[in-house]
Each structure stands twice: as structure tokens, then as C-alpha cells.
């Protein structure tokens, strides 16, 4: 396993487009830039593919638009597979709606591409209220950890990072890097995701790479507001960045952040850190197995 890896994360700026090729050009330029800086892992944000909704009738009900976005999956996958192979880089391709078993079902999936152009998929496991009530998006039911040349990597899509059990299980399975693609429309939503990503990095002694959407396409209800500040987050201990933040962007501006992760430092902190929250969590599991409720 390679001990050091340079990574890139994006504050992806929404702008109206007239063709799929315009979308391809924006994405390709970002991947090429990351590769120019010798990054080997890149993260795009959740629902950054909603930019493609400007190619259709934006006056349709939003749940219909979301389902039409699923029609873009084949050429979206072909595009990212080609870019990953061309630039020899792992790409967590944000998320895109994916059609389910029936016409009425759609999921929110993150395609994770290898430098060979192959891909695996992590679906979103917990849906926010607007996804369920307005977009009618369904949750997936399977947690995965991906074994790469840079160690094991897990993906927690936006709201999923707010559930500690998901990331803890991934860390116990050996994940040292957590990818957090998110799409939040206001500061409160962003803060929930950001602070929870920081908590997951601390309690599981891993790196968290947070990608965000920024900008606005007012005519598309799905992305008429965005608040984001991408970051690369570390555990909080002497061996890591001050304040546990390796890099962070200026809020709500178009940006790419780059940082270098030392995976050996993660291993050492899990064995010899000031505190050992990951290994000590096994005791927590024993403690809470049979909790007591005591009436006073």
C-alpha cells in the first residue's frame, strides 16, 4: 500500500449549460487540474450532476426532473470512466440519480472510479426530508468499503455522515479515508455536514474529504440555492494539522483544494495517539449492549 497520497476536493460551481459537452468541459478541466498537481484521489459533490437539469424543461415538477436526470447515467459513467483512465486517478463522482427496479423508484448513487476506468457504487443510505417528500428518492441499504492502492476508503454521502455508526463500521473494517460528497442549500445544512465530518474524523482517526456545491441556477428548484465550503479534515492530535483542518476553501466560491495525506500517520495515531477512540470503541459496544434505565 502506498503510504502517501495527494488528494483534491471541489467547491463545484453551478452555472447554466446548453449542452452536455459544456458539462463535460467543466468536469474534465477540474480532473485535469487535479492530475496536474499529482492528485491521485478526487472528490466531486453530491448532486453536482443537477447542473444537467438546465438541458431540459425546468418548469416540470422537480420529482419528474430528477427522474429525467437518471437518463444521463450512461454517458455520465462513460465520461468519468474515460477521465479516470486518461488521468490515472480515483474519482468519487459526486452523485447522480439512478433509476431503480420500477419506473417510480430512483436512488442517489455515488460512482467511484478507479484509475483503470472501472467503477463501484455506494448509494446514499439515509434520505433527507426534501429527497423523500419532494423528490421521491429512495434509500439504498448496503454499506461498502473499497480496497484501493491507498488503503481502504469509505463514502458517506451528505446526510449519511450524520450517523456515527456508518463511519465507525467502515473504520473498523479498515477505512482510513472518508469521502463526503455533499449538497447543502443553506448554512445550517452545511454546518451539520461539516461538523459531523469533523466528528467522524476525530472519533475514527481517519481523514475526511468534504466536497460541496456552490453557486446558483435560479430557474432550477433543485439547485437554486447552495452554501458550501470544501475541506480536507484530519484527526485532532499532535501529528496532524492545527485545528484538524489540512485545507479548506473560501465559502461559496469556485475552488479546488489539494492536500497530501500520510496514511502511515493514521496507523501510528491509531496505535499510539494521545487518545485511542477507534480501538476504545470496542469497549463502548460492550457497555451499551445491555444498558440500564433507572427510575428516580
C-alpha positions in Angstrom: 0.0 0.0 0.0 1.3 3.5 -0.9 1.9 5.5 2.3 1.3 9.0 1.0 -1.4 10.3 -1.4 -2.2 13.7 -2.7 -6.0 14.4 -2.9 -8.3 17.0 -4.4 -11.8 18.1 -3.5 -14.1 20.6 -5.1 -16.3 23.5 -4.5 -18.2 22.8 -7.7 -19.7 26.0 -9.1 -23.2 25.6 -10.7 -23.7 27.6 -14.0 -26.3 27.1 -16.7 -25.2 25.0 -19.6 -26.7 24.5 -23.1 -25.1 21.1 -24.0 -23.7 18.0 -22.3 -20.4 18.9 -23.8 -20.3 22.1 -21.7 -20.7 20.0 -18.6 -18.0 17.6 -19.8 -15.7 20.5 -20.3 -16.1 21.8 -16.8 -15.6 18.4 -15.3 -12.7 17.5 -17.5 -10.9 20.8 -16.7 -11.2 20.0 -13.0 -9.9 16.5 -13.3 -7.0 17.6 -15.5 -6.1 20.3 -12.9 -6.1 17.7 -10.1 -3.9 15.4 -12.2 -1.5 18.3 -13.0 -1.0 18.7 -9.2 -0.3 14.9 -8.9 -3.5 14.2 -7.1 -4.5 10.5 -7.1 -7.9 10.8 -5.5 -10.5 13.4 -6.4 -14.0 14.1 -4.9 -16.9 15.8 -6.6 -20.0 16.9 -4.5 -23.4 15.3 -4.2 -25.9 16.2 -6.9 -23.4 18.2 -8.9 -25.0 16.5 -11.9 -28.1 18.6 -11.2 -26.4 21.1 -13.5 -27.6 18.9 -16.3 -31.2 19.8 -15.5 -30.7 23.1 -17.3 -30.7 21.0 -20.5 -34.4 20.1 -20.0 -37.7 21.7 -19.2 -37.1 23.3 -15.8 -40.8 24.0 -15.4 -41.7 20.4 -14.9 -42.3 19.2 -11.3 -38.9 18.6 -9.6 -39.5 14.9 -9.0 -40.0 14.4 -12.7 -36.8 16.4 -13.4 -34.9 14.2 -11.0 -36.1 11.1 -12.8 -35.1 12.6 -16.2 -31.6 13.2 -14.8 -31.3 9.4 -14.4 -31.4 9.2 -18.2 -27.9 10.8 -18.2 -26.3 7.9 -16.3 -24.8 6.0 -19.3 -22.9 8.9 -20.8 -22.1 10.3 -17.4 -20.5 7.0 -16.4 -18.7 6.7 -19.8 -17.3 10.3 -19.3 -16.0 9.7 -15.8 -14.6 6.3 -16.6 -12.7 7.8 -19.6 -11.3 10.7 -17.4 -10.3 8.4 -14.6 -8.4 6.1 -17.1 -6.9 9.0 -19.0 -5.5 10.8 -16.0 -4.9 7.7 -13.9 -6.8 8.9 -10.9 -9.5 7.7 -8.5 -12.7 9.8 -8.9 -15.6 9.9 -6.5 -18.1 11.3 -9.0 -20.4 13.1 -6.6 -23.9 11.6 -7.0 -26.4 11.2 -9.8 -30.0 9.9 -9.6 -30.2 6.3 -10.8 -33.3 4.5 -11.9 -34.5 1.6 -9.7 -36.3 -1.6 -10.4 -39.6 0.2 -11.4 -40.3 3.5 -13.1 -41.3 5.1 -9.8 -38.0 4.3 -7.9 -34.9 6.4 -8.1 -31.7 6.2 -5.9 -29.0 8.8 -5.2 -25.7 7.0 -6.0 -22.0 7.8 -5.9 -19.9 6.2 -8.6 -16.3 5.6 -7.5 -13.9 5.1 -10.5 -10.5 3.5 -10.4 -7.5 4.7 -12.5 -8.4 1.8 -14.8 -11.8 3.2 -15.5 -13.6 0.5 -13.6 -16.2 1.6 -11.0 -18.1 0.6 -7.9 -21.2 2.3 -6.4 -22.1 3.5 -2.9 -25.7 4.5 -2.6 -27.0 7.1 -0.2 -28.4 5.3 2.9 -30.4 8.0 4.6 -32.6 10.4 2.7 -33.2 14.0 3.8 -36.8 15.2 4.1 -36.8 17.0 0.8 -35.4 14.0 -1.0 -38.2 11.8 0.3 -41.1 14.2 0.4 -40.5 16.3 -2.7 -38.0 14.4 -5.0 -39.3 10.9 -4.0 -35.8 9.5 -3.9 -35.3 6.1 -2.2 -32.5 5.0 0.2 -30.1 2.2 -0.6 -29.4 -0.5 2.1 -25.8 -1.6 1.6 -22.6 -0.1 3.2 -19.4 -0.7 1.3 -15.7 -0.2 1.9 -13.4 0.0 -1.1 -9.9 -1.6 -1.1 -7.6 0.6 -3.1 -3.8 1.0 -3.6 -4.1 3.8 -1.0 -5.8 1.6 1.6 -9.4 1.3 2.3 -11.8 4.1 1.5 -15.4 4.7 2.6 -18.0 7.1 1.3 -20.7 8.9 3.4 -23.0 10.9 1.2 -24.0 14.2 2.8 -26.7 13.2 5.4 -25.1 9.8 5.9 -22.1 11.4 7.7 -24.5 12.5 10.4 -24.9 8.8 11.5 -21.8 7.8 13.5 -22.5 4.1 13.2 -21.9 4.1 9.5 -18.5 5.6 9.6 -17.5 3.7 12.7 -18.3 0.4 11.0 -16.2 1.5 8.0 -13.3 2.4 10.2 -13.4 -0.9 12.0 -13.2 -2.5 8.6 -10.0 -0.6 8.0 -11.1 2.6 6.2 -8.5 5.4 6.7 -10.1 7.9 4.3 -13.7 9.0 4.3 -15.1 10.8 1.2 -18.0 13.1 1.9 -19.8 14.5 -1.2 -22.5 16.9 -0.1 -25.0 19.4 -1.5 -26.5 21.8 1.0 -28.7 24.8 0.3 -28.1 26.9 3.4 -25.5 27.4 6.1 -27.4 25.4 8.7 -27.3 22.3 6.5 -23.7 22.8 5.6 -22.7 23.1 9.2 -24.5 19.9 10.1 -22.5 18.0 7.5 -19.2 19.8 8.1 -19.2 19.4 11.9 -20.3 15.8 11.7 -17.5 15.1 9.2 -15.0 16.6 11.7 -16.5 14.5 14.5 -16.2 11.3 12.4 -12.5 12.1 11.6 -11.8 12.6 15.3 -13.6 9.6 16.7 -12.5 7.2 14.0 -8.9 8.6 13.5 -9.2 9.0 9.7 -9.1 11.6 7.0 -12.4 13.1 5.8 -12.5 14.8 2.4 -15.6 17.0 2.1 -16.8 18.3 -1.3 -19.5 20.9 -1.7 -21.7 22.6 -4.3 -21.7 26.4 -4.6 -23.3 28.9 -6.9 -26.9 29.0 -8.1 -29.1 28.2 -11.0 -32.2 30.2 -10.0 -34.5 28.6 -12.7 -33.9 25.1 -11.4 -35.6 24.5 -7.9 -33.2 21.6 -7.1 -30.1 24.0 -7.1 -31.5 27.5 -6.8 -29.5 27.9 -3.5 -26.2 26.4 -2.4 -23.9 27.0 0.6 -20.6 25.2 0.6 -17.0 25.2 1.9 -15.0 22.2 0.9 -12.3 20.9 3.3 -9.8 18.2 4.0 -10.1 17.2 7.6 -7.7 15.3 9.9 -7.9 13.7 13.3 -7.1 16.1 16.2 -3.7 15.1 17.6 -0.1 16.3 17.6 0.8 14.6 14.3 -1.8 16.3 12.3 -2.9 19.7 11.1 -3.6 22.5 13.6 -7.3 22.6 14.4 -7.7 19.3 12.5 -8.1 21.1 9.1 -5.5 20.3 6.4 -7.2 22.6 3.9 -10.5 24.5 3.5 -11.9 26.8 0.9 -13.4 30.3 1.0 -17.2 29.8 1.4 -19.4 29.9 -1.7 -16.6 30.5 -4.2 -15.5 28.2 -7.0 -12.4 26.3 -5.9 -10.3 23.2 -5.7 -8.5 22.2 -2.6 -5.4 20.0 -2.6 -3.7 18.2 0.3 -1.3 15.4 0.9 -2.4 12.6 3.3 0.1 10.5 5.2 -1.6 7.1 5.8 1.2 5.9 8.0 0.5 8.7 10.4 -3.1 7.4 10.6 -1.9 3.9 11.5 0.5 5.3 14.1 -2.2 7.5 15.7 -4.5 4.5 16.0 -1.8 2.7 17.9 0.0 5.4 19.8 -2.2 8.5 19.8 -2.9 10.8 22.7 -6.3 9.0 22.8 -7.4 5.9 21.0 -11.1 6.4 20.3 -11.3 3.8 17.5 -9.9 0.9 19.4 -11.6 2.1 22.7 -15.0 1.9 20.8 -14.9 -1.8 21.3 -15.4 -1.2 25.0 -18.3 1.1 24.2 -20.0 -1.7 22.3 -19.7 -3.9 25.4 -21.0 -1.2 27.7 -24.1 -0.4 25.7 -25.1 -4.0 24.9 -27.3 -4.1 28.0 -28.0 -0.5 29.1 -30.0 0.2 32.3 -32.9 2.6 32.6 -33.2 3.6 36.2 -36.2 5.5 37.6 -35.6 8.1 40.3 
